[in-house]
Amino acid sequence: MLRPIVIALFLTALTAFGSVADTITGIPRSGDGDTFKIAGTKIRIHGIDAPESTQQCKRADGTCYACGTESTEHMQELIAGLRVTCALTGKRSYDRMIGVCSAGGNDLAVLMLQSGWAVASRRYLGEVPGKRVPYLAAEQEAERDKAGMWQGEFTMPWDWRRGRRSTGCGS
């Protein structure tokens, strides 16, 4: 009796993201804090924006550090040796597919936000049909705990890409 219910729930969850063909699973190769490749497909994690690889941030003591590198390293730690599953949204960002990705049963976007090595991408919040994403709450938790980039000053990644750098730490 329970088995048909579980199957129905699974199929309902899949249709929230598209068909089974819209899901990709494999051992990823990290690109940066919000992007990686699985089986040759570049995937950008839905709902977050991580600092650019060359981005600098400022600690509370005023010293500059490579927060883009820290973010990339944190993502590498999260996915090291794990199979990652991404439900592709059907949208593209540059030459990358966008996906809601998980590893070991954990939403990678939420983990990156809670660690403070990514921020919620306000532009795309709420675009996952049938799924409530706790991205802003996870970001607020990191800010409260002064985790990752929240330990000091940083420029939002989308502003950094536009050349608006407010920390005085250069490129």
Phi and psi in degrees as GROMACS dihedral restraints (atoms count N, CA, C in turn):
[ dihedral_restraints ]
;  ai    aj    ak    al  type     phi  dphi    fc
    3     4     5     6     1   -70.9    20    10
    4     5     6     7     1   -34.3    20    10
    6     7     8     9     1   -57.8    20    10
    7     8     9    10     1   -46.8    20    10
    9    10    11    12     1   -61.9    20    10
   10    11    12    13     1   -33.2    20    10
   12    13    14    15     1   -67.8    20    10
   13    14    15    16     1   -43.2    20    10
   15    16    17    18     1   -62.5    20    10
   16    17    18    19     1   -44.0    20    10
   18    19    20    21     1   -62.7    20    10
   19    20    21    22     1   -42.9    20    10
   21    22    23    24     1   -62.9    20    10
   22    23    24    25     1   -41.7    20    10
   24    25    26    27     1   -64.9    20    10
   25    26    27    28     1   -41.1    20    10
   27    28    29    30     1   -62.1    20    10
   28    29    30    31     1   -46.1    20    10
   30    31    32    33     1   -65.3    20    10
   31    32    33    34     1   -36.0    20    10
   33    34    35    36     1   -64.0    20    10
   34    35    36    37     1   -42.5    20    10
   36    37    38    39     1   -63.4    20    10
   37    38    39    40     1   -40.4    20    10
   39    40    41    42     1   -64.0    20    10
   40    41    42    43     1   -40.0    20    10
   42    43    44    45     1   -69.8    20    10
   43    44    45    46     1   -19.8    20    10
   45    46    47    48     1   -65.1    20    10
   46    47    48    49     1   -26.5    20    10
   48    49    50    51     1  -110.3    20    10
   49    50    51    52     1    -7.9    20    10
   51    52    53    54     1   122.8    20    10
   52    53    54    55     1  -156.5    20    10
   54    55    56    57     1   -90.1    20    10
   55    56    57    58     1   175.3    20    10
   57    58    59    60     1   -58.3    20    10
   58    59    60    61     1   -33.0    20    10
   60    61    62    63     1   -65.5    20    10
   61    62    63    64     1   -16.3    20    10
   63    64    65    66     1   -89.6    20    10
   64    65    66    67     1    13.9    20    10
   66    67    68    69     1  -117.5    20    10
   67    68    69    70     1   136.2    20    10
   69    70    71    72     1  -126.7    20    10
   70    71    72    73     1   136.8    20    10
   72    73    74    75     1  -132.6    20    10
   73    74    75    76     1   141.2    20    10
   75    76    77    78     1   170.2    20    10
   76    77    78    79     1  -178.3    20    10
   78    79    80    81     1   -87.2    20    10
   79    80    81    82     1   116.0    20    10
   81    82    83    84     1   -82.6    20    10
   82    83    84    85     1   157.2    20    10
   84    85    86    87     1  -107.9    20    10
   85    86    87    88     1   122.9    20    10
   87    88    89    90     1   -71.5    20    10
   88    89    90    91     1   142.0    20    10
   90    91    92    93     1  -107.1    20    10
   91    92    93    94     1   -54.1    20    10
   93    94    95    96     1  -157.2    20    10
   94    95    96    97     1  -157.9    20    10
   96    97    98    99     1   -71.9    20    10
   97    98    99   100     1   -14.2    20    10
   99   100   101   102     1  -136.3    20    10
  100   101   102   103     1    13.3    20    10
  102   103   104   105     1  -142.0    20    10
  103   104   105   106     1   143.1    20    10
  105   106   107   108     1  -156.3    20    10
  106   107   108   109     1   175.8    20    10
  108   109   110   111     1  -115.8    20    10
  109   110   111   112     1   138.0    20    10
  111   112   113   114     1  -126.8    20    10
  112   113   114   115     1   123.4    20    10
  114   115   116   117     1    49.2    20    10
  115   116   117   118     1    42.5    20    10
  117   118   119   120     1    81.7    20    10
  118   119   120   121     1    -2.9    20    10
  120   121   122   123     1   -98.6    20    10
  121   122   123   124     1   123.2    20    10
  123   124   125   126     1   -78.4    20    10
  124   125   126   127     1   130.9    20    10
  126   127   128   129     1  -127.9    20    10
  127   128   129   130     1   131.3    20    10
  129   130   131   132     1  -102.8    20    10
  130   131   132   133     1   129.2    20    10
  132   133   134   135     1   -71.3    20    10
  133   134   135   136     1   126.9    20    10
  135   136   137   138     1   -63.8    20    10
  136   137   138   139     1   139.5    20    10
  138   139   140   141     1    87.8    20    10
  139   140   141   142     1    -4.7    20    10
  141   142   143   144     1  -129.3    20    10
  142   143   144   145     1   160.8    20    10
  144   145   146   147     1  -136.9    20    10
  145   146   147   148     1   118.9    20    10
  147   148   149   150     1   -99.8    20    10
  148   149   150   151     1   157.2    20    10
  150   151   152   153     1   -60.6    20    10
  151   152   153   154     1   149.5    20    10
  153   154   155   156     1   -65.2    20    10
  154   155   156   157     1   155.0    20    10
  156   157   158   159     1   -58.5    20    10
  157   158   159   160     1   -29.9    20    10
  159   160   161   162     1   -96.4    20    10
  160   161   162   163     1     3.2    20    10
  162   163   164   165     1   -70.4    20    10
  163   164   165   166     1   139.5    20    10
  165   166   167   168     1  -110.4    20    10
  166   167   168   169     1   145.0    20    10
  168   169   170   171     1  -127.6    20    10
  169   170   171   172     1   172.0    20    10
  171   172   173   174     1  -121.4    20    10
  172   173   174   175     1   129.6    20    10
  174   175   176   177     1   -74.3    20    10
  175   176   177   178     1   167.6    20    10
  177   178   179   180     1   -59.3    20    10
  178   179   180   181     1   -28.9    20    10
  180   181   182   183     1   -82.8    20    10
  181   182   183   184     1     1.8    20    10
  183   184   185   186     1    93.6    20    10
  184   185   186   187     1    -5.7    20    10
  186   187   188   189     1   -80.6    20    10
  187   188   189   190     1   143.9    20    10
  189   190   191   192     1   -88.3    20    10
  190   191   192   193     1   148.8    20    10
  192   193   194   195     1  -148.6    20    10
  193   194   195   196     1   163.0    20    10
  195   196   197   198     1   -84.0    20    10
  196   197   198   199     1    82.0    20    10
  198   199   200   201     1   -68.2    20    10
  199   200   201   202     1   -27.5    20    10
  201   202   203   204     1   -63.4    20    10
  202   203   204   205     1   -40.4    20    10
  204   205   206   207     1   -67.0    20    10
  205   206   207   208     1   -43.0    20    10
  207   208   209   210     1   -60.1    20    10
  208   209   210   211     1   -42.2    20    10
  210   211   212   213     1   -62.9    20    10
  211   212   213   214     1   -46.0    20    10
  213   214   215   216     1   -59.8    20    10
  214   215   216   217     1   -45.2    20    10
  216   217   218   219     1   -63.7    20    10
  217   218   219   220     1   -37.2    20    10
  219   220   221   222     1   -65.7    20    10
  220   221   222   223     1   -43.0    20    10
  222   223   224   225     1   -60.6    20    10
  223   224   225   226     1   -42.7    20    10
  225   226   227   228     1   -59.8    20    10
  226   227   228   229     1   -39.2    20    10
  228   229   230   231     1   -65.1    20    10
  229   230   231   232     1   -40.1    20    10
  231   232   233   234     1   -65.4    20    10
  232   233   234   235     1   -34.2    20    10
  234   235   236   237     1  -104.9    20    10
  235   236   237   238     1    -1.9    20    10
  237   238   239   240     1   -52.5    20    10
  238   239   240   241     1   113.9    20    10
  240   241   242   243     1    71.5    20    10
  241   242   243   244     1     3.1    20    10
  243   244   245   246     1   -97.1    20    10
  244   245   246   247     1   149.9    20    10
  246   247   248   249     1   -80.2    20    10
  247   248   249   250     1   130.3    20    10
  249   250   251   252     1  -111.1    20    10
  250   251   252   253     1   137.3    20    10
  252   253   254   255     1  -115.5    20    10
  253   254   255   256     1   129.9    20    10
  255   256   257   258     1  -122.2    20    10
  256   257   258   259     1   124.5    20    10
  258   259   260   261     1   -88.6    20    10
  259   260   261   262     1   109.5    20    10
  261   262   263   264     1   -74.3    20    10
  262   263   264   265     1   137.7    20    10
  264   265   266   267     1   -83.0    20    10
  265   266   267   268     1   -12.7    20    10
  267   268   269   270     1    91.8    20    10
  268   269   270   271     1    -7.5    20    10
  270   271   272   273     1   -98.2    20    10
  271   272   273   274     1   159.2    20    10
  273   274   275   276     1  -124.1    20    10
  274   275   276   277     1   149.6    20    10
  276   277   278   279     1  -129.5    20    10
  277   278   279   280     1   107.9    20    10
  279   280   281   282     1    57.6    20    10
  280   281   282   283     1  -123.7    20    10
  282   283   284   285     1  -102.1    20    10
  283   284   285   286     1    26.6    20    10
  285   286   287   288     1  -121.5    20    10
  286   287   288   289     1   144.4    20    10
  288   289   290   291     1   -80.5    20    10
  289   290   291   292     1   152.3    20    10
  291   292   293   294     1  -105.7    20    10
  292   293   294   295     1   134.2    20    10
  294   295   296   297     1  -146.1    20    10
  295   296   297   298     1   152.2    20    10
  297   298   299   300     1   -90.9    20    10
  298   299   300   301     1   113.0    20    10
  300   301   302   303     1  -116.1    20    10
  301   302   303   304     1   144.9    20    10
  303   304   305   306     1  -138.3    20    10
  304   305   306   307     1   153.1    20    10
  306   307   308   309     1  -139.6    20    10
  307   308   309   310     1   131.5    20    10
  309   310   311   312     1    58.8    20    10
  310   311   312   313     1    29.2    20    10
  312   313   314   315     1    81.7    20    10
  313   314   315   316     1     4.2    20    10
  315   316   317   318     1  -111.0    20    10
  316   317   318   319     1   136.8    20    10
  318   319   320   321     1   -70.3    20    10
  319   320   321   322     1   117.1    20    10
  321   322   323   324     1   -63.9    20    10
  322   323   324   325     1   -33.5    20    10
  324   325   326   327     1   -62.3    20    10
  325   326   327   328     1   -46.6    20    10
  327   328   329   330     1   -62.2    20    10
  328   329   330   331     1   -42.7    20    10
  330   331   332   333     1   -62.7    20    10
  331   332   333   334     1   -41.5    20    10
  333   334   335   336     1   -66.7    20    10
  334   335   336   337     1   -38.4    20    10
  336   337   338   339     1   -67.5    20    10
  337   338   339   340     1   -45.7    20    10
  339   340   341   342     1   -62.6    20    10
  340   341   342   343     1   -31.8    20    10
  342   343   344   345     1   -77.8    20    10
  343   344   345   346     1   -14.9    20    10
  345   346   347   348     1    83.3    20    10
  346   347   348   349     1    11.4    20    10
  348   349   350   351     1  -100.2    20    10
  349   350   351   352     1    12.5    20    10
  351   352   353   354     1  -155.7    20    10
  352   353   354   355     1   161.9    20    10
  354   355   356   357     1  -120.9    20    10
  355   356   357   358     1   158.3    20    10
  357   358   359   360     1   -70.3    20    10
  358   359   360   361     1   133.4    20    10
  360   361   362   363     1   -84.0    20    10
  361   362   363   364     1    97.0    20    10
  363   364   365   366     1   -57.2    20    10
  364   365   366   367     1   -29.6    20    10
  366   367   368   369     1   -63.8    20    10
  367   368   369   370     1   -31.5    20    10
  369   370   371   372     1  -116.7    20    10
  370   371   372   373     1    12.0    20    10
  372   373   374   375     1   -64.9    20    10
  373   374   375   376     1   142.4    20    10
  375   376   377   378     1    79.2    20    10
  376   377   378   379     1    10.7    20    10
  378   379   380   381     1   -95.3    20    10
  379   380   381   382     1    15.4    20    10
  381   382   383   384     1  -103.8    20    10
  382   383   384   385     1   103.6    20    10
  384   385   386   387     1   -57.6    20    10
  385   386   387   388     1   131.7    20    10
  387   388   389   390     1    74.7    20    10
  388   389   390   391     1     7.2    20    10
  390   391   392   393     1  -131.9    20    10
  391   392   393   394     1   126.5    20    10
  393   394   395   396     1   -87.0    20    10
  394   395   396   397     1   119.3    20    10
  396   397   398   399     1  -102.6    20    10
  397   398   399   400     1   126.6    20    10
  399   400   401   402     1   -87.9    20    10
  400   401   402   403     1    37.3    20    10
  402   403   404   405     1   -66.4    20    10
  403   404   405   406     1   -45.3    20    10
  405   406   407   408     1   -64.3    20    10
  406   407   408   409     1   -39.2    20    10
  408   409   410   411     1   -63.4    20    10
  409   410   411   412     1   -39.9    20    10
  411   412   413   414     1   -66.0    20    10
  412   413   414   415     1   -40.4    20    10
  414   415   416   417     1   -64.3    20    10
  415   416   417   418     1   -43.6    20    10
  417   418   419   420     1   -63.3    20    10
  418   419   420   421     1   -34.6    20    10
  420   421   422   423     1   -62.6    20    10
  421   422   423   424     1   -44.4    20    10
  423   424   425   426     1   -65.3    20    10
  424   425   426   427     1   -40.9    20    10
  426   427   428   429     1   -62.9    20    10
  427   428   429   430     1   -44.8    20    10
  429   430   431   432     1   -60.5    20    10
  430   431   432   433     1   -40.0    20    10
  432   433   434   435     1   -85.9    20    10
  433   434   435   436     1    -1.9    20    10
  435   436   437   438     1    54.6    20    10
  436   437   438   439     1    43.8    20    10
  438   439   440   441     1   -86.5    20    10
  439   440   441   442     1   149.2    20    10
  441   442   443   444     1    54.0    20    10
  442   443   444   445     1  -126.6    20    10
  444   445   446   447     1   -64.5    20    10
  445   446   447   448     1   -22.1    20    10
  447   448   449   450     1   -73.4    20    10
  448   449   450   451     1    -3.0    20    10
  450   451   452   453     1   -70.8    20    10
  451   452   453   454     1   -11.4    20    10
  453   454   455   456     1  -159.0    20    10
  454   455   456   457     1  -135.3    20    10
  456   457   458   459     1  -107.0    20    10
  457   458   459   460     1   145.8    20    10
  459   460   461   462     1  -154.6    20    10
  460   461   462   463     1   159.1    20    10
  462   463   464   465     1   -96.5    20    10
  463   464   465   466     1   135.5    20    10
  465   466   467   468     1   -55.6    20    10
  466   467   468   469     1   138.1    20    10
  468   469   470   471     1   -53.1    20    10
  469   470   471   472     1   -39.4    20    10
  471   472   473   474     1   -67.1    20    10
  472   473   474   475     1   -30.8    20    10
  474   475   476   477     1   -75.5    20    10
  475   476   477   478     1   -38.0    20    10
  477   478   479   480     1   -58.0    20    10
  478   479   480   481     1   -44.8    20    10
  480   481   482   483     1   -62.9    20    10
  481   482   483   484     1   -28.3    20    10
  483   484   485   486     1   -87.0    20    10
  484   485   486   487     1     3.6    20    10
  486   487   488   489     1    85.3    20    10
  487   488   489   490     1     7.2    20    10
  489   490   491   492     1   -91.4    20    10
  490   491   492   493     1    94.7    20    10
  492   493   494   495     1  -114.1    20    10
  493   494   495   496     1   109.5    20    10
  495   496   497   498     1   -98.3    20    10
  496   497   498   499     1    -6.4    20    10
  498   499   500   501     1   -87.6    20    10
  499   500   501   502     1   -13.7    20    10
  501   502   503   504     1    75.6    20    10
  502   503   504   505     1    17.0    20    10
  504   505   506   507     1   -99.4    20    10
  505   506   507   508     1     5.5    20    10
  507   508   509   510     1    73.4    20    10
  508   509   510   511     1  -152.9    20    10
